[in-house]
Amino acid sequence: MTWILPEGAWLQFEAFSTPVQVVRGLGSGSQGQVYEVAVQNEALALKWYLPSCIARDPHLERRLAESIRTTAPNQHFLWPIALLHPTADSLPLVRCRPAGFGYLMPLRPAGYVAAVEHIAGRIAFSLGEALRAAFHLAEAFHALHSKGLCYKDISLGNLFLEPGSGRILICDNDNVDVDGRDLGSVLGTPGFMAPEILMRQAKPGADSDLFSLAVLIFRLLTRHDPLKGKLELAIRCLDEPARRRLYGEDPVFIFDPDDARNRPDPELHQAALVTWPLYPSDLQALFLQTFVAGLKAPSRRALTGQWQEVLARSLDRRQLCGVCGQETFGTQPACWHCHTPLAAPPLLHTPHAAVVVSAGNALHAHHFNKRELPALDRPLARIDPHPGDPALLGLRNLSDRAWRAELADGRMLTLDPGRSCNLAGLRRLETHLGSVSLSQPAAAATAGPLRESAP
Amino acid sequence: MPSFPNVKLASRPLHFIYLCDCSGSMAAQGKMQALNQAIRQSLPGMANVARDNPEARVLVRAVRFADRAHWHISEPTPVEQLVWTDLQAGGVTAMGEALELVAAQLAAPPMEQRALPPVLVLISDGQPTDDFEAGLRKLMRQPWAQKAVRLAIALGHDADLEVLQAFIGPASGAVLPAGEVPGASGEMPRAGRSPRRPLQASNATALAQYIQWASTAVVGAASMPTSRVGSPEIAEGNIPLPDLPPTAIDPMDDIGPVVW
């Protein structure tokens, strides 16, 4: 690898008072190279553009400068921090002409892996984590679009996932632009690009972002491409003209209820066929909305707020199989993994939601207040298994306020912050945001839970 | 621990074939060693690209040609399992026969029913001594060869740029009359660097950069769509080719000193 910035070199940049040391090259792509750098003992990332990239994209510098002024929409972005032009003294150290420029951004923390690792099945990433990642992705685009910005070129290549938490990071934010202004050259990536962009009938913006977002969510949830079914199998050589047909001229969603031409193949497209039925119908409906009517009509695509609401609600329905521990979401009579029939689960009722009682599920502010946007990063309470007996579930108060619990035998107790109470004995909980009641499924109250699942 | 349903993922093969000139002149000034090194050094990067593209199965083969053409690696080998055995120089330049060998393998079968565009990389330092035209005609009769990304690397100033251009096809993207062999009209490659023209390597560093580019950036472009910019120029060929590697230090000229 030929690095444009020499490893170990100290560089000075215009209007940037501190020297920057190039620690090591991290990677290179078609646009430029990325380095780990040290700025006053802080480790940051530096992206340096190739001259060809700067030449192709005359407004790149202006967009970056504006993004830096605007600051990151939320914590899910590795957002540009500073634009860097070498000083006259440092210019000879930059090994390309014209030397060009770069920008500083936070370094991707350890623990985050490229989203393609999940798509390839090389990391442990559960259905629930995929739903959480999809939620955070919708949340990120909601924050971005709310600022009047658009991303233009989201694909699997710009997304990182944290296994275990489902948290995400979005990188390569250098195409971000004010929606509708089109101070950029990028169109997007085929397979993620909206059909009207691929066909050059429109410029990328927030509406085309909504299409790309839906594709990315679909791929996270199914590990399959929403437009690759039998029509793709009919293509011998998958090249540019073929992709144009598949994604632009005649795109058909593999689960389009009225057009069966592009159904998944039972052998080759198992991923889509196995995962799709696991997701609740309101989530499926958003895909249908975006990939059927919204395919040709950008204004009909599911909005970021809808995705957040429905993905959060899907997570509320998360139920663990009592035998193998796999996750289901209330759509299946039996576990997809071990085929054990699933019992109707007990529920926690809040003023605006019903959350399945299952280890790991949580109560959030949006469950109590309709005006709150759904958010997952500050749970008020979480269902935890008992450390000694995992079958015993407790509700832990994660808020900073004391709650009152009414037990089944009528006793009252105080649930202090950080404490948990046994859910088996709970009837009602008075929190500072509203009350929570526990309901047992009617039929399962007397019989054994596993024998009692509805057919 | 909850997990994700373990299902088979759909993927297509991407056949990557090196056609390596092993004529006697390759022994001069370390060209043969430089090519062996360049390919060997490029393999980890190529494996990384294959890893980043789970929808592609990158399979590598190589043909060597001197007095005759032979498969150096005949089995389509997953890049992460590939072990490069050094090529030896000696003999003349049976380039036409090399193209015939590849043509036979691009017929369907043995080609799969569905695949990604194959990538063919022809590396030569001289002129064919057999019937190049016949070999090229046989190759280009195969639909998979027509769909293939065809790249050529010229080592040193004795390489026959005209035949290498004929292998790539017309640089202009002009449509040829039916039945005409691409490049057979004798048009000379124009000046300037372009992936649609023979890449001229006049030293080991340049060769290594081109091999690395072909085995990473081009494999990436052929296996998975990359970000597109709305540039006015019309893409030539059925796969938009990535930019050539930047020529560090001196961007105006070829990379480094002229050795070959």
Interface residues (C-beta under 8 A of the other chain):
Chain A: T2 I4 S30 L50 P51 S52 R56 D57 R95 C96 R97 A114 V116 H118 I119 A120 G121 A124 F125 S126 L127 G128 A130 D153 S155 G157 S185 V186 L187 G188 T189 P190 G191 M193 R200 R223 H224 K228 L233 I235 R236 C237 L238 D239 E240 P241 R243 L268 H269 Q270 A271 V274 T275 L278 L320 G325 Q326 E327 W336 H337
Chain B: M1 P2 S3 F4 P5 N6 V7 K8 L9 A10 R12 R51 D52 N53 P54 Q113 R114 A115 L116 P117 P143 W144 K147 Q209 A217 M224 P225 T226 S227 R228 V229 G230 S231 A235 N238 I239 P240 P242 D243 P245 P246 A248 I249 D250 P251 M252
